[in-house]
Amino acid sequence: MDAILANPSVLWPLGFACAAITVGWVATTWMRIKNGYPLENQWGKSVYPKTDQEAVERVKLLTNENAELRAELGSVKDRLANVERIVTDDSHRLTQEIEQLRDKRAN
């Protein structure tokens, strides 16, 4: 064992491998913190779970915004269906519908 440890050609690769692993771990942790990912322990659980009031409010705002966007998307789909119907219908039928709407407005 002493002969292996005394040989520097064996220690350099081992030391380099340990240093590379440490640098990789530090870089990965730094990128997680920088990009807002939760830190995890060795079992995959968050080290610092975010349960503060600001995070709860942010989730509520995003949920409300999501609901509004879904409603708007439904409205856009309805409009698109009407435009597709108008474009694909016969011109005679379209003219009749326009005249019917004018008659209803006049009455």
Salt bridges, closest charged atoms under 4 A:
ASP89 OD2 - ARG85 NH1 3.67
ASP89 OD1 - ARG93 NH1 3.83
GLU97 OE1 - ARG85 NH1 3.19
GLU97 OE2 - ARG93 NE 3.63
GLU99 OE2 - ARG102 NH1 3.18
